[in-house]
Amino acid sequence: MEKHGLRERKKERTREALIDAAHVLFCANGFEATTIDQIAEAVEVSSRTFFRYFTSKEDVALSLADEQITAVLEAFAAQPGDMPVLTAMRTAAVDVVRVYETEARYTSLQNLISVSPALTAARVERGAARFDDVVRLISARMGVDPDVDPRPCLVASVALCAVPTAVVAWRAAGHQTPESELTGQAFDLLTAGLDYPARPAVPGEN
């Protein structure tokens, strides 16, 4: 039993070392220019060992983002049962991001994503992969059947795709506001409604 525990701790240390080495190399050389062989070499393991833990560079780069999504879903499920869906999701997301953004590794990840279209797309895809989980949680909170009521699917799509994409775009545009605040702003705009009025017509304009 003890031997099994030691083996698991060693595997976890190797996994964390690969993540740390990858982020150092990504920040120094850029995501695209860094190779899996370089990451493995930095930890003194083989590339074959790397693939025991991660399937790709995107996988190791976004491992923290995967953990964050899981944490947000757990926090969302734990919100009071009478709290409206978007309010509960906003509370969960902001609270979790606020904890993560104190970590240097998380800050480096956000910087990497903001300059890498490949990572931006991969992050959205990984969020979308949790779509069914999010729909299930939203449906349970609303007390509806998602096969009949389309609203849980719509909210899940917005939460997983629109909010992260907006935050990344704002960050790329130079906004220095903490990630948690940008996430909260995105949810606030959604809650307020998006059917904004068009600007008044200018006389003589076609």
Secondary structure, 3 states (H helix, E strand, C coil): CHHHHHHHHHHHHHHHHHHHHHHHHHHHHCCCCCCHHHHHHHCCCCHHHHHHHCCCHHHHHCHHHHHHHHHHHHHHHHCCCCCCHHHHHHHHHHHHHHHHCCCHHHHHHHHHHHHCHHHHHHHHHHHHCCHHHHHHHHHHHHCCCCCCCCHHHHHHHHHHHHHHHHHHHHHHCCCCCCHHHHHHHHHHHHHHCCCCCCCCCCCCCC
